[in-house]
Amino acid sequence: MLKKIECFIQPFKLEEIKDALVEAGVEGMSVTEVKGFGTQHGFIEGERRNRKVKFRPKTKLEIVVDEELVEKVISDIQKLAHTGTIGSGKIFVIPVEDALRIRTRETGKSALY
């Protein structure tokens, strides 16, 4: 079964995480620069809070892998994205019903590699 790992990380952690995931066997990923907030409403430790929500810059990674790689990918992201402060990020794992490579019409796992 295929899984999509979608995570939000601090932008300065991207290169280290990308290198580790490629070394772990990830064949491709998409990266998007995004802004968002979580339970802290965008405030970091030491900042004075008010009623306004603050968007913080994040980097979103989207990776589809075979389930045999999922635990390794999650473990690497969790270890390398950790900052010890609020806003280190989130990881989501989503089932993928199928994948299709447009050029060759391959489906499933073979469409990824």
N, C-alpha and C positions, 0 to 999 in steps of 0.2 A: 504494500500500500504506500502511496505517496503522501507526504506531509508538507505543508507550507509553514515555514517558520518566519514569523513576522516580528520584528523587534524594533524598539525605539531605544537609541543609545545616545550618549554624549558625542557630539561631532568629533572631538579630539581623540576618541577611541577607535575610529573607523579603520585606519590603516593597520593597526595591530590586530584587530579582529579579522579583517579581510585576509591578511596573511595567514593567520592560524586556520581559518576555515578552508582556504585553498589547500593548505598542507594536509588538512584532515580529509580531503577528497571532494569538497564542494566544487562542482563544475561551473556554476554560474550563480549570480545574484543580481538583484536590482537595488539601487541606492537612491533615496530621495531625501532632499533637505526639506524638513518640515518644521512647523512650530506647534506647540501644544502645551497643555497643562494637565496635571493629575490631581490627586487628593489634596495637595498643598496649594492648589490654585495658582501655581506659578511662582510662589514665594520660596526663597531658599533660606537656609538657616541664617539667623542674624538680621534678616530684612524685616522692616516694620510692615505689618499687614494692614491693608485697608480693604474696602469692599470690592475694589476692582480686581479682576482676574488678570494675571500677566502671562502672556505666551512666552515660552522659552524655546530657543532653537534646539532641535533634535535631528538626528539622522535616522531614517527608517530603512531597515534592511528587509528584503523579501527574498527568501530562499526556498526552493522546492527540492526536497531530497527523498530518497527511498527511506523507509522507516528504519532500516538498519543503521543509518547515519544520524538519526534524530538526537539520540542521547549525547553523542559526541559533540554535535553542533551546539546543542543547548548548553552543555557543560563548558565548552570553550567560550561561548558568548557570555555566560554568567560570570565566569572567572575573569575574563578580560574587560568586561564593561563595568565591573564593580568599582565604585569610586569611594565608598564609605560615607557618602553624603546623600541627602535627598536629591532625587532626580537622576539616579544612575540609569534608570530605564525600565522597560518591561519586555517580556518575551511572550508571544502567543503561538500556539501550535494548532494548526487547522488541517483537518483531513482534506485531501484533494482527490476527487473522484477519478480524474483522468488528466492526461497531458497529451498534446498533439503537436508534433513538429510540422509546421506548415509546409516547408520545402519538400520533405520526404514522406510525409503522411505517417511517420512512425507514431505509435501511441504508447502510453504507459511509461515505464521506467526507461525504455530504449529512446524515448523522445527527449529525455534529459541528458543522456550521455552520448 
